[in-house]
Amino acid sequence: MNYNFTAWVAYDSLTQEIIVWAVNTSGSMAMRLSSPCLTLTYDLATVFLQDMYVGLSASCGQFFEGHKVFSWEFSMEDLQVAEASPLPAPKQTASCSYHHCRSRRKQTIVVVVGVLSAACLLVVACCVLKLKKKMCRSRAAANKILELASDCSVPRYNYNELKRATNGFATKNKIGEGASGDVFKGVLPNGSMVAVKRLKDGLKREAEFSSEIRIISGIRHRNLLQLRGWCYDKGEAMLVYDYMPNGSLDRYRSRKKAGNNSLNSETRLHILKGVAAALQYLHDGLGVCVLHRDVKAGNVLLTDTFDAMLGDFGLARLVLRDEVVTITAAGTPGYVAPEVIYTGKATDKADVYSFGMLALEVACGRRVLDGSLSPQEMRLVDWIWLLNKSNKLMEALDPFLLDHGNTGDESQADADNVIMRETKWRCVLHMGLLCCHPFPENLPNMRQVTQALQDFTLLPLPSSQPLCPSLFPFENSDPCLRQFSLLCGSSSVSA
């Protein structure tokens, strides 16, 4: 919407007083009010030089809009502050009135002050209007989200209730953090323990907030984290889940962990089966396909009996069967399928790729992007393919898996049990490598993956690592481009 303003700026060089009037003259006659909108005492002679250039500029922060000065003029006369009276000013005109100045220098100051003040007033007025529009849009978006979330079966909490439950979101109650928000441990008035996910950007993340509520509130599966409630209040957006006493799988992943912090073979297999079952249900068990889009160790929560619960549905999308989703940047580096990086489009095979990376992490006790490896082996999947090429695939396994039995007592692990565990994990490595194939059409679906984990089927591997066509023709000669490709998840580096 366009607005026209007329402004009058008066400067008295004797009293050093600046007086400003401004009025909206859109469709009306310019009339100066009896009361000024700004009065300020300042010696402008200390600011301006005898001879200097004058320019106009305007800004409205992060917004885009245009500002125009249609005309301006100045005069030197006695200042008359009287009752409001019509001025014969043309429409869309900014005029300035001034005292008689004693010198040419004072005349220059008068001109500069008038022009700059008028421009500043225009900018301020436009910014105020823009802010009002933004506030109206925010309120409308918030009302829309509240209407959508109110239809869910889970209860709504108020801000103060969750603040008390988490001791004011105390640092000692913080149990996790991620790109979308921090997670706090809390205790509700009925004594039940919960995990409160507090979105970092509050009400600015309406899309992510509504997506998580809309999708997960209607899903029930033994391996999917259930939503207990939500809050959308006082500029805060929060989600409430059941508290998982064993935290996320991420804390047990590193092979540097020892003793009770390292999960034994059967527990890790049980976790992978649970995540696979959850993804199969999301892809095939609801009539429509739900893409999780952020499968990783940090989003796998563990109950007190180490049952896997897949959570964090902030990036999830409901799609029709075999539908391709066009997305902006989503997911975690290293877990994202190459076709998502290169084309911005995802199908259910993108979740399969992420699960393959997760399975390799669990088997090897390493991160998908491991800084302890050489630059040529920085990606976990590349390192495993190199070992497989040398017929040393099982050297990729976390040694803890073969050295300890199910109880963690090395004395109970006989040779037969070690061979059995080795056979199972060989199947997992084969399955993980196949799930990380760079071409989505060659990936198995989650039903086939789940079946392979249940039966420990040894899926055949290609004779060599399948390579993804590179979009960066010079990456093999340019270390910077090659490093970028590694971080994006491209399998374009030959062994």
N, C-alpha and C positions, 0 to 999 in steps of 0.2 A: 504494500500500500504506500502511495506517495503522499508526502506532506510538504507544504511550503511554509516557511517561517520568515517573518520580518524581524530584524533585530536592530536596536539602537544602542550604540556604545558611546558614552561621554567620558572624556578625561579632562580634569581640571589640573593644569600644570602648576597652579599656585597651591592648591590644597593636596595635590597628588592623589586625588580620589578618582577611582574608576567606577562608573555606574552603568549597568546593563539592563535593558528591557528586551523582552522577546515575546512574540505572540504568534500563534498559528493563524496564518492568513489564507489557508486553503479555501477558496470560494468566498472570501469575505474581504472587507476593506481593512487596510492596515491602520490600526489604531493603537497608539502608545498608551499603556496603562499608567495610572498615577503612581503605582508602587513598583519600584524596580525589582527584578528577580535576583540581582547580585550587586553588592556594594563592597568595594575593596580599596584599601589605601596602600599605594605602592608607588615608589619613585621610578617611573619608566625611563627617566634620563640616565639611570645607571645601567640600563639594559641595551639600549639602542645606540648605534653610532651616528655620526653626522651624515654619512652617506652609506647606504646598505641596500641590498636586494631584498625583495619581499616575495614570499611564495606561499601557496595554500596547500594544505594536506589534510586528509581525513582518514580515520580508521575506526573499525567496529569490531576489533578482536578477530575471532575465528569465523565470523560471518562474511558473506559477500553481498555488497550493496553499493549503489552509486550515490555520490553527493555532487550537487551542482550549486555554484553561485551564479544566479542568473544576471544579477547586476549589483553594483555598489557605487556609492558616491559619498563624498564627505563635504562638510562645510565648516567654516569657522564663525561662530556666533556665540552670543551669551546663552548660557544654559538656563532654560526655563523649566522648572519642575512644578507643574500645575496640574489641574484636573485633566483627565484623559480627554484628548481632542483628536479628531480625524486629521490625518496627514495626507496630502495629495501624492502619496507614493504609488507607483504603478504596481500591478499585481506581480508577485514573485520577485520582489525587490528587497534588498537589504541595504538600508541607508544608515549613515552614521552622522551624529551631531557632535560638535566639539566646541570647546571654549576657544577664544582667541589666544594663540600662543605667541610668546614674545620673540621667538626666533624661528628661523627656518628648520632648525633641528627639531624643535617641538612640533612643527607641522608634519614632519616625516614620522615622528612617533605616533601622532594621532592617526595617520593613515594606516600604519602597520597594526596598531591596536584594534582598530575597527574591523579590518579585514580578518585578522586572526580570530578575534572574539566571535564574529559571526560564524566562521567555519566551525569553531569548537562547539558552539551552541547547536548547530545543525547535527554534528556528530553525536552529541549527548542525547538529543531528542530521538534520533534514529536508533541509538543503542537501547534506550529505554523501551521504545516500542518493540524492538526485536526481542528483548528480554521478556516482555509480557507475552509475546506470541509463543516463545519457547516454554514458558511456565504453563501456558494453556495446553500446549501439546503434551507436556510431561504429565499433567493431571489427567488428560484424556487417555494417554497410554497406561497410566497406573490404574485408572478405572477399568480399562479393558482387561488388564491382567487380573485384577481382583475379581471381575465377573467370571473369567475363565477358571481361575483357581477355586472359586467358591463352589463350583459344581463338582469338585473332586470329593472323594469319600474320606480323605484324611482331614483331621481338624486343623484349624488355624490358631496359631499362638500370637499373643501380642509381644511387642518388643520388651517391655519391662519384665514379663514372665521369663523370657529366655535370658535376659540379662541377669536376673537373680539366680537362675539355674546354673549359669557359668561363672558366678562370682564376678560379674561385671566384665566378662570376657578376659579374665585374668590370664597373664602369660603362663602361669603354672598349669592352667587348664587347657592350654593349646596342645593338641595332639597331632596336628598335621597342617600342611599348607600346600597350595598349588597355584596354578595360573589364574583360576577363577575365584579362589577365596581360601580363607583359613577355616580350620575345623577345631572346635572346642568341645571338651568333655563337660557334660552337665548332668544335674540331678533334678528331676521334676518334683513338684510338691508331693506326688504319690510315691516317691522313692525310686522310681525307675530311672536307669541311667541312659542317657542319650548322647548322640554326637550332633552338634549344631554346626552346619556349614554356613559361614557368613560370607556372602559374595563381596568381593573387594570393591566393585563399582556400584554396589547398592542398586538403586532403581534404574541405573543406566543399562543394566543387563536384562531388560524385560524379556527379550527373546529367549535367552538361555534359561532364565528362571521359569518361564511358562512352559518351555519345552520339557524340562525335567519333571515338573509337576504333572503335566498332561500325560506324559508317557508312562512314568514309573508308577503313578498312583493307580493305574488300571492293569498292572502286570503283577502276576503272582507266580513265583517259581522259587524252589528251595535254594537256588544258587544266585538269586538276584536280591540285592539289598533293598529292603522295603522302606518306603517313605512313611515316617510317623506323623509328620505335620509340616507346616510352613508358616512363614511370617513375612508380611509386606507392610512395614510400618516405620514411620519416622526416618524416611530415607534409607532404610535398611531392607535388604532381601535375604532371607535365611531359610534353610531347609533343615528339617529335623529327622534324624535316622536313629535306628537302634545302635547302641554303642557296641563296637566290636573289641573285646578285651585284648586280642592278639594283634591289633593294628592291621597294617597292610602288608602284603607279600613283599613289598619293596624293602622292608627292614630286614628280611631274612635272605635276600637275594645274593649278597656279596659272598664270594668264596673266602674272604678274609675273616668272616665270622667263624667262631669255633664253639665247640661244646654244645650247650643247649640252644644256642642261637642258630645253629645250622639244622635245617629240617632234614629228617631222614628220608630214605628212598620212598617208602610207601606213602608218607605224608605228602611229598611233592607230587607223586603220581595222582593221589586223591585230589589235590588242589587243581591240577591240570584237567582232570576229568570233570570236575565241578564247573570250571570256567567254560569248557567246551560244551557241556550240557546247557549252560545258560545261554550261550551264543546260538546254539541250535534252536532253542526255544524262541529266541528273539527273531531269528531268520525264518523259521518254519512253523512255529506253534501258535501264531496269533492271527492267521489269515492274511495279514499284511506283514511286510518285512520291516523290522526295526533295525536300523544301522546304529551301532553304538558309537563308532568312529573314534574312540579313544581307549582301546583295550591296551592296558599296560599293567605292570606290577603294582604301581601306586594306586590303581583303581580296583585291585582285588583285595577285599577285606577278609579277615579270618576270624571265625568264631572261637569260643573257648575250646572247641574240639577240632579246630583247624579245618572246618568246612569253608570252602571258598564262597564268597559273596561278591558278585560283580556289581560295582556301583558307579557313581558319577555319570549321570545321563545328560549332562549339560550340553553335549554335542550331538545327542542322539537325534535321529530323524525317522519318521514313519514314511515308508515308501511302498508302492505297489510292487508285486513280484517282478523281478528283472528290470526294475526301473533304475535309471542312472540319475544320480543326484549331482547337480552342479553346486559346488560349495566354495566358500572362501577358505583361507588357511585354517585348518583344523587338525587336531591331533598332536602327537608328541614326536619330535624328531627322532628318527631311528625306527619308530614303529609304523610310520606312514608308508603306505604302498606307493611304488614309483608312479603308477598311473595317476594317483591323486596329486602328487607333486607336479607332474608334467602337464596334466590336462585339467586339473581342478574338478574332476568328476569321480564319483565313488559308487560302487555297488557293494553287495554283501561280501564280495571277494576281498575288499579292503579290510574288513574285520578278520577274515581268514588270514591274511598276510600278518596283521598285528598279532594274532594269536600264535602264529608260527614263530615270530620273534620272541614272544613271551615264553613259549615252550623251550626255545634254545637257551634263553636266560636261566630258566629254572634248572635245566639239565647241566649247564656249564658253570653256574654260579658267577657269571660275568654279566656286565651291562651290554646292551645292544651296541652302544658306542663306548668302547673300552679304551681309555687313554693310556693304559699300561701296555697295550700292544703297539707294534710298529705302525707307521703311517699306512703301509700297504695292507695291514691287517686290522685297521682301526675298527671296522665294522665286524661284529661278532660273526655274522653269517659268512663273510669272506674268509675269516680265520678258520672256520670249521670246514669250508670247502677246500682250503689248502691242505688241511690235515687229511681229509678224505682222499684227495688226489694222491697223497703219499701212503695210503692204506693205514693211516693212524687216526681214524675217526674217533675211536674210543678215548684217545688222549684228550679230547675236548671236554669230557665229563668232569664234573666236580669230583675230586678224589674221595670226598667224604661219602659219596653215594655208594661206593664199592667197599670202603674200608669199615663201614659200620652197618650193623643190622638194623632192623626196625625199631629196636628198643634203644639204640644208641650205644649198646654194649658190644664192643668189638669181639669179645670172647665168644659170643653166640653166633657169629657170622661164619658158617662153615663154607667150604668150597662150593657146594651145590647152590647155596643161597646167593653167593657172589656171582656165579654163572647165570642164575635166573635174573638177578637184577641187571646184569650187563646186557642180557638179551632184551629185557624190557626197555632199557634206556637207549639201546641201539634203534629200536623201533621208534622211540620218541624223537631221536635225532633225525632219522629219515623223514618222519612225518613233518618235523619242523622245517627242514630244508625244502621240502616240497611245497609247504605253505608259503614259503618266502620266494617262490618262483617269480621272476620279474614280469611275466606275462599272465594277466588275470585269468585268461581262458584256460590256462594249464593248472590252475589251482583246484584242489578238491573243495567240496562244500563242507559245511560244519557237520552235516550228518555223517559223511564219510570219515571225517576226522574223529568224531566221537566213537564211531565203530572201530576205527583203527586203534584207539586208546583202550577200548574195552577188551578187544581180542589180542592186542599187541601184535598187529599185523606188520610184517616187515615190508613196507612199500618200496618198490625199486626206485633207485635214484638215477638220474642221467649220468652218462659217462664223464661229463665235465660240468663245471659250473655254468648254468645258463646266464648269458649276459644281456643286459637291457641296452637297446640302442641309445647312445648318448645324445643329448640335446646340446652338449658342449663339445664341439669337434676338437678343441685344443686342450681338453682337460688333462690328457695324459702327459702333455708337455708343460702345462702351467700348474704349478703346485696349488695356487690359490683356487683356481677353478676346480681342480680335483678335490680339494678339501671341501668345497661347497657341495659337490656331488655326493661325497661321503656323508655329509651331515643331512642332506636331503633324503638319503636312502636309496640312491641309484646303485644297481649292481653292474656297473659298467667297467669295473677294473678287472682285468684278466689276471689269473694266477700266474 
